[in-house]
Amino acid sequence: MTAELFDRLLYTDCRPGMGRGAGGGFQVQAQSSGVDPAQSQLAVSWLLYDVQLPWLRRQRPVEDFPLGFAHVSGAGYGTAESRYLGKVATGGRDGNHLADCLLTMEPDLYGPVRPAQLWRSGLWRAEPWDSKACSQFDAADLEPGPLTVETVADWARAIPERGLALARLLSVLEDPQGKRVVIVADDPDEAMTWIAAATLLLPSRHALDVSFKVFSSAPLDAKHRVVAAPASLFPKITPKLVTQRFVLDARTCAADEAETSERAVFFASRFAAEEEDPYDVVDAVELADVLGGGRDAMHTAWALTKPDDRPEPQALFRWLDGAGPELLDEHGPAVAAIILDSAPSAGPLRWIDAAVADKRLDVNPAAVRIQLLTTELAEVRDGRGAPVGEVLPPAPLDVGAHRDAESELSSALLLSANQQADLLLRLARRHGIEPELPPPLEERLRDFVSGWIDRPGAYHPDGWALRAEILNYAHDELRRRAHADGVASIMTAIRGLNCYFADRADLSEPLDCHIQASLIVDGGQAHRVQRLRWLLANVAQLAQSPVRAPRAATASAGLQQALIEWNAVDGSVAVTLLTDLPDSLDVEPTIAQRAAEQLTRMSEKPSRALLELLASLDKRGKAPASGPLVKVLESDRQVRAFTRRALEDRLLTDTGYFDDAIVRLREADAAVVKARLDDVLEACLESRHPWLATAVLTSLKSSLARALVERWAATLGTRDLARDGLWCVGCLADEHVPQKVAEQLAGAVRDYASKLPQRDFDRWSAAVTRELRPDTRPMWDSLFVQETPRARRNLWIKRDGSR
């Protein structure tokens, strides 16, 4: 069978040789080429005519026997019209019947036609074929009989009770696991019309799965989902009397009670309504199925089919929100258009706007954005809450639309209270609209900033449009208040608003000095020093220019005074002012005193950073002239003198110069030497004098000597390893180096060597050995056989080179 053709099968009583079976009797008389055994079995089991035996016994005239009709799904789909023929083929007895069946594996061949609509169609045969093979049936020729959509709808409208009964029947059939149905009717036309009406209100793919038979000879035992029974033969089958079936009396429209679904009521009531086009209802049934089924899909399908009816926007929006990409692409624009026409609330508009921006929905972005702005503006005006804070992606508004939006926002701002103005400014920024500032609006915003200054926590300036202009107005107002009532009157306001003016550093302006001082006092130590250095760098830049030097002096004095007033001068701030303020500018005495106190505390445990700071102050003539810092500074001068001399060639030829360098280091304060230990180590390693390191190790206190070796050991591998090895041997060869220091040196070398790969160790050892004199090589070798390097006395080489 091709995809466009139904197969066909005819079943009846046959004379021998007339049918496809052996011998005569009831059998398949003819079938088309595509019918397989499963389809044939489907037709014979489900689609044949049911002869009502009471009528047969009463010898009812053949013409009074009604037509039969059946449909089934299983091994494909089958639909058949059948009829009673009277005498069997051999003419001996009554009971002959014929069924003409259409069979297919392809449900799409039915198209929009429901099987029940094929009742009394002109396609059905009333007699056997001339041969055992018959032709297939072209699906293009599939036409309903009298049960067209219009005819069935007119029937439903004719009696008001039919609508309610139809909704009940439809509710039962919507559930694939629901009860089987028995329709009691006087004639098959009435029964078939009920079945056609119910299946027209099911999506076609579901309608094809509803098996039915009209009439059935055993209605309570039939396996079909729906059967019809002649009322005259089954008077006891009535609603409420047969509990295992849903019974519908076609004559009275009485039916068993059933939980009626919203979907069934929705479509059945519209199908039975005079004002509705029944084709619209059937189209909506199919579309609702395509849209995913469910209540929201139903309302959406109806809105798409009948856009002039009042839609249910929330149901449409819920469908839109849950639709997948393909459905959204095909139906989303039309659904969105219906929602937009229904004056929706802001929520659906925000969703549509975001979907348009993300290219998930093909709708005019400008139209959506304009409507969203209008709706959100109305929310603000009506006091229904703040707008969503996110800034929207740009939308292509034309000049006129942008001007209208700007005008609408400006008008709202002019007429709003302060809290409402806060929301409107956020709304303007959200929509990317910066209104022009004619005098009335400027005056309104200047008044607005007064409210913000008085209650800063009640506003949201980070989300404002015109933010720069409003901040300028606020700055002007703060300056006016400071001039009128003094800075003390606005200190609370400054503290509440200072973060918005953090980048304003015109320190010739007293207000900015106080703003920056408030930021410094509110920040952590790292933050306050960082900000202060940034401010002092600006002052220093001014001081470099003779023309701007007066401004630098004003800025320096103003900032220092503000820091004092804000109680922002802690030790770190004071020291930063002392060190970073240009030498040409004075440090306030109270700040200088605070800096000296801080430096004195720091000198109790001096660090290299402190020593560098004091050295810088000393060089600039700003070092303290009295107190504990003088001793620290003097010691540091001695250590720096040593490190400087260690690198001079004079040290090699001038013994007095050499000895004086060692004395300077030895007499310096131990805490200062420790703080400069890295500098001392570098000087010992870099010096060209062969005995400087051993002189240092023998001259320093043992604790400092050990600390120096510890530092050397900790940095092994960061310098030239061969040089470090030679340096170590040189120190070990001097018997004046304390035994513990010597053992410390040897242990450090062994420990480092033990961690090296063998190849790297061999390379290092060979490089050191090449540079050593033969008489010192045993000492180097002994380091790696765990021998104590003592026979050093025999290897002692005097400083003048003799042995």
Secondary structure, 3 states (H helix, E strand, C coil): CCCCEEEEEEEEEECCCCCCCCCCEEEEEEECCCCCHHHHHHHHHHCCCCCCHHHHHCCCCHHHCCCEEEEEECCCEEEEEEEEEEECCCCCCEEEEEEEEEEECCHHHHCCCCHHHHCCCCCCCCCCCCCCECCCEEHHHCCCCCCCHHHHHHHHHHCCHHHHHHHHHHHHHHCCCCCCEEEEECCHHHHHHHHHHHHHCCCHHHHCCCCEEECCCCCCCCCCCEEEEECCCCCCCCCCCCCCCEEEECCCCEECCCCCCHHHHHHHHHHCCCCCCHHHHHHHHHHHHHCCCHHHHHHHHHHHHCCCCCCCHHHHHHHHHHCCHHHHHHHHHHHHHHHHHCCCCHHHHHHHHHHHHCCCCCCCHHHHHHHHHHHHHHHHHCCCCCCCCCCCCCCCCCHHHHHHHHHHHHHHHHHCCHHHHHHHHHHHHHCCCCCCCCHHHHHHHHHHHHHHHHCHHHCCHHHCCCHHHHHHHHHHHHHHHHHHHCHHHHHHHHHHHHHHHCCCCCCCCHHHHHHHHHHHHHCCHHHHHHHHHHHHHHHHHHHCCCCCHHHHHHHHHHHHHHHHHCCCCCHHHHHHHHHHCCCCCCCCHHHHHHHHHHHHHHHCCCCHHHHHHHHHHHHCCCCCCCCHHHHHHHHHHHHHHHHHHCCCCHHHHCHHHHHHHHHHHHHCCHHHHHHCHHHHHHHHHHCCCCCHHHHHHHHCCHHHHHHHHHHHHHCCCCCCHHHHHHHHHHHHCCCCCCHHHHHHHHHHHHHHHHCCCHHHHHHHHHHHHHHCCHHHHHHHHHCCCCCCCCCHHHHCCCCCCCC
